[in-house]
């Protein structure tokens, strides 16, 4: 179980809720599933013989990245509000660590990316720019970042954006305040973006003599088209959340993006996880496939899902009007 997954505790022979909670707490304190002291068990199943309790727990991958799990929804929060969640080495390390753990976590169903405070991510920490000017940060000193490639070929910095595309589960970005430079690269790595109408976005790298280098050149051209991608990247102009929606860079514009993103995530998490994962892969692959190859992939995908345990459970839970009990693969 990944570090940020829900801890599940079975309490045998529990006679009532309070004794079960006490037993669960004692178990967690003495086991490897120890949680923060203020974490409270939540009852999921109760009968005369046992209780199953789950605990929502919030852990820090680093001080700058917070991770919380609840019913398959993984909330990942950039936690440098005093710096408008600007990207530094700690955020890079934290986000990549989250991505790596999610690849091995079959209980995770969907991710929500957000920023603490009133800003998603203002971009690269300006201290890094100072290092570039002083010569402390050079191409040579960054060689390691360029050499560490993901399976898709993204270097370590590009993984901040493209790494979310390499996950099998959907990722939703909730964009408020600003998403500039690296922050916008990060947001574009998500599968779905929910933005505030007054959010400010922009590829400001050109103003520093650079180009987007956290994967946005690849994600943007598939979302906005080649012409719009060139205009936004080469001018470096800023645009609003409403304009982002008009350009095809956001699915929804709403006053409270995080609340809406979590609502969407809970809906997705309630569906057959096999179908959700297959759907993301099918749609991502379709961008690079011919129509013939895409139709064949769609057909094969449907065949593989039909009659599986989770597909049958989806049908039965719908007909019986009850929450589905899907199995993690």
N, C-alpha and C positions, 0 to 999 in steps of 0.2 A: 504494500500500500504506500502510495507516495506521501511525502511529508505533510502535504496540505489536504489530503483526502479526509473525509469524515471518519472518525474512529467509531467502530461499531462494537458495542459491548453486550454480550448475552448474560443475563443474570438469572441463573437457574433457581427455581423454588422461591421466587420473590412473592411475598404475601401482599404487598401494597406498594404504591408508587414511591413513598418516601424511603422505605427500606431498600427498594431497588436502586434509587438514586444514591443512597449511602453506599451500598455494595459496589455500585459502578464506580463511584468516586474512589473508593479504596482500591479497586482493581487498577484504575488508571494511574494512581499515585505509585503503585508498586510494579508497574509494568512498563514496557517500552513505549506504550501509547500515552505516556504522561502528557497532560495538557496544561495550559496556563491555569493558575489557581481559580480564576474567575469564570472558567468555562462551565456551563451548566448542561447536564444531560437532558435530552429531549426524548420522550416516549414515542416510539413508532409502532410497536406491536405489544399487546398485552393480553395474556390469557392466564389461566390458573396455574400453569406450570413454569412459565418463563416470561421475561421481558427482554426486548431488544431495544437498546437505547443508542441513539447516535449523538455525537457531540460536535457542534460547530466549533471549529478552532481556527484561530487566526495566528499564523506564524510569519515571521520575518525571514524572507529569503536573504535579504540584506536589510540594513536600516532604511534604505531608500526604496525598497519594493515590498509591499505587503500583499499577502496571499490569504484568501479566505475561501473555504468550500462550504457549500450548502446545497444538498439535494442534486449533486452533479454539476452545479453552476460554480465555476471557479472565478472569483473576483480578483483581479490583479491590479493593484493601485500603485502608481508612481507616488512616492512619499517624500518629496522635497518641496512642499508648498512655499517655503520661504524663498526658494530659488525658482519658483514657477515650474517646478518639476523638470528643470533643465537636465539634460543627459550628461552624466559623468561616468567614471569607470565603475562606480558602485551600482548604478542603474543598469549599465551594460551587463555586468556580471550577474545581477539579480534576475533580469529578464531572460537571459540565456539559460540560467539555472532552472527557471520555471519551465521554459520550453522543453528542456531535456527531461525533466521529471514528468511532464504531461505526456510525453511520448510513451512512457511506461505505465501510465495510470489508466486502466480500463474503466474505472468508475467515473472519470471526468467526462462530462457530456458537452459542455460549452464553456467558453471563456469570455469574460467581460473585462476589457481594458479601460482604465479611467485614471484621472489624476486627482490627487488630494487637493483640497481647496477649490479655488474657482478657475483653475487652469489645467488643461490636459497636459501639454508639454510645450514649453517655449523654445525648444531646440537644444542645440549643443551648449553646454556650460561655457560662458565666455572666458573662463579661466583657461580653457583649452585653446581658445583663439590667442590669448596672451602668450601661451607656450609656443604657438606657431611663429608669432612675431619675434619672440626672443631666441628662437632656434632650439628650444628644449624639446619640441615635438617635431620630428622630421620623418621623412619617408622611411629612413632606416630604422628609427625607433618604433615605427608602426608595422614593421615587416611581419611580426608574429600575427597581428590581426588579419593581415592579408593572406597568410598561409593556412590559417585554420578554417577549412572549408566544410560546409554542411553537405549532406548527400545531394542537394540540388545545386551545389556549387557556390553558395553564398559565403562570403568571408565573415569573420566574426562581427564586424560592424553591420554588414548587410543583414545578418540574422535578426537584428532588432526589428526589422520589418518583415523580411521574407520568411523568417523562422516560423511565424504564425501560419503562413501558407503551407508549410511543411507538416504541420500538425494534421491529424485526421479529423479533428473535431472543429466545429465552427468557432470563430472568434469575432466578437462584436466590440467596436471601439465607441466609447461615449465621449464625445468631444465638446468641451466647454472652454470658454476663455480663448486660449490661443493654441494653435498647433502649427508651429513654425519650423522650417528646416527639418532637422531630424525628428521633431515631434510629428510633422506631417508624414514623413517617411514611415514612422511607426504606425500611425493611424491607417495609412493605406495598406499596410500589411494585413489588416483585419479583413474578414469576409464581408462584414456589414458595418457601416458607419452610421451612428446616430449623432446629429450635430445640433448645437444651439443656433438659433437664427443669427445671433450677434457674435458668434465665434469668429475669430480672425485666423485665417490660414494663409500660408504662402511658402514658396520655395525660395528662401532668402539666401541660399548658398552663393548665388551668382554675385551678390554684393560683396562677398569676401573672396572673390576670385576663384570660386569652386563651383562644382555641380553636385546635385543630390547623389550621395554615395552610400545610402542605407536602403537601397533597392527600389526607390521610387521611380526610377526611369523605366523599370520593368512593370511595376503595378499600374502606374499612371496611364501608360499608353493603351492598356486594355480597358481602362475605365472611361477615360475622357476622349480617346482618339489621339492620333499622332499630332494633328495640327494644334489642338488645345494644349497638349503636353508640351510642345515646343514653346508656345506662347507663354505659358505659366512659368516654365523653368528658365527660359532665356531672358524674360523681363524681371522676374523676381517680384512681381506685383502681389500685393495682398488682396485677399478676397474674403467674403463673408460666408457664414454657414448656408445662407440662402443660395448664394452663388455656387457653392460647392454642390448643393443639390441639383441646381440647374446644369452644372457641368458633368453630372453623373458620378461625383465623388462621394455622395452620401445617399443613403436609402431613405432616411427620415429626418425632418427638421422639427424639433420640439423644444419647448422651454426647459425641460428637465431631462437631458439626454441619458443620464445614468439610470434614472428610474425607468425610463422607457427601454433602455438596453437590457436591464435586469428582467423586465416583463417579457421581452422577446426571448431572452435566454431561458427563462423558466418554461415558456411554451415549447421551445426546441427540446429542452431536456426531458419533456414529458412524452416525446415521440420515440419510436423504435430507434435505439442508438445505432443499430446496424444500417438502417436506411439513411439516417442522418450522415453518418460517415461516408457511406457509399455515394450519397448525393453530392457532398462536397467534392469528392474525388472526380465523380462523373462530370460535374460542371466545370471544374478547373481544367480537366483534360480536354474538354470540348473546345476550349479556346485554341488549342493547337492541333485539333483533329479535323479531318475532312468530314463532310456530312455523312458519307457512307460509314466511315469508321466510328463516328459519334453515334449513329443509329444502332450499329452493332454493339457498341459498348452499353448503350441504354438497354438493349434487349438482354444482353448477358447479365447485366446488373439486376434486372427484374427477375430473371430466372433464378439467380443466386439467392434472392431474398424470399421468393415465394415458398411458403410451406415451412420456413424456419420457425424455431420456437418463439422468437420475438415477434415475427410477423403474425403468427397465429394469436399470440397474446394481444397484439394491437387490435386485431379483429374482435376478439372476445371481449376485451375491456370496453371497446366502443359499443358493441351490441348490448353489453350488460350495464353500461353507463357507470363504470367504476374506474378508479385510477389504475393504470397499467402497472404490472410488476415485471419489468424487463430485466433480463439477465445480462450481466457484463460479460463481454467476450474476452 
